Amino acid sequence: AQVEVEPVPTADGVLVVVSVHERPWWLATPVADYDLENKTWSLGYRARARNLGGLNRTVRSSARFGKDDRFSVAWETPWLGESRQSLTAGVDVQLPRPDDEELRTSRVHLSSTRYLGDYKRTRTGVTFFSRLELLDRDGTHPSGAVQQLTPVLGLGWFRDKRNVRIDPTRGSFASAAGEVVTGWTDELGYGRTAFDGRGFFSLHPGVVLATRGTTT
């Protein structure tokens, strides 16, 4: 959360004292959204717990209840054994409503990132990810019922040269990813690619120009 560096003169020279204040290991935030078009409220929460077991593992959860009821939870670890390789697993569920005729999407996801090269200087990695999505809609909809189970396989690459990942003041970030979507119970199939580029430039102490371009 904060780092303080204080030089202290000594008989042999200067002693540098570094004081580190850790971020809170957990955070819970209530969320309230208002839809101007439909004039409806959505209430929920976001919660996060970090450094579980002293191994920098993270659990995140969120929920929203209103016009669209959703619940999600995910677990992440930055290490697989002694390898610098992260693993993330989670579920995202769209809850059914008695009066809902719209399409609902729920998914189970798993991803792993293998870091390459010098992690301290430039974070470069390759990500393998997969999802299993369930598309569901009641038969009361004019277009009929939908019960579609869809597996997704994907591969991504990123290169992160930001000086810090939270509130960067200089550096760049670039990523590219592609995925293949197929349907087990329908003739659904397509490919999708996404590109993301960001740049951060320090114009003045306390003033940073942030740029970003994305395409899918």
C-alpha positions, 0 to 999 in steps of 0.5 A, a space after each residue: 500500500 505504501 513504501 517509505 524510504 528514510 536515509 539515516 546518517 551513521 558513523 560509517 555513512 548512510 543507513 537506508 531505512 525502508 518501511 513497507 505498509 502492506 495492503 489489507 489482505 481482504 476487501 469487501 465492497 457493496 455495489 448498487 447500480 441503477 439502470 436509467 432505461 429500465 428504471 431498475 436497481 441491482 444490488 450486490 457485492 465484490 469481495 477479495 481475499 489475498 495471500 491465503 496461506 502466505 503463498 499469494 493465493 487469491 479468492 475473488 467473489 461477486 454477486 448482483 441481484 436485480 434485473 440480472 442475477 449473477 454469482 461468481 467465484 474464482 481462485 488463483 495461485 501464482 505458483 505451480 510447484 516451484 515453477 513461475 506458472 499461475 493457475 486460475 479456476 472459477 465459475 460464473 452462474 447466471 441465476 434463472 428468474 421465474 419471469 425471465 425469457 432472455 438468454 442466460 449464460 453460465 460458465 466454468 473456466 480454467 486458465 494457466 499462464 507460463 511466464 517466460 524470460 526475466 520476470 523481474 524486468 519484463 513480464 512475458 507469458 503464454 496463457 492457455 485457457 478453456 471454458 465450458 459455457 451453458 446457454 439456456 432459455 425457456 420455451 416461452 420465448 418467441 424464438 423457442 427454447 435454447 439448451 446449448 453446451 459450448 466448450 471453448 479452447 484458447 491461447 494467448 500471449 502478453 508482454 508487460 513492461 509497465 513499471 508497476 501493474 497498479 497505477 503505472 507511470 511509464 511502460 507499455 502492455 500488449 496482448 493477443 489471444 485467440 479462441 475456438 468455440 464449438 457446440 456440442 448440441 447445436 451447429 455453433 462454431 466460430 473463432 475469435 481473436 482479440 488484441 490489446 495495446 496500452 502505453 503510459 507516459 509521465 508528462 509531469 510529476 503526478 500527471 500520466 498520459 494513459 493510452 489504449 487500443 483494443 480490437 476483437 
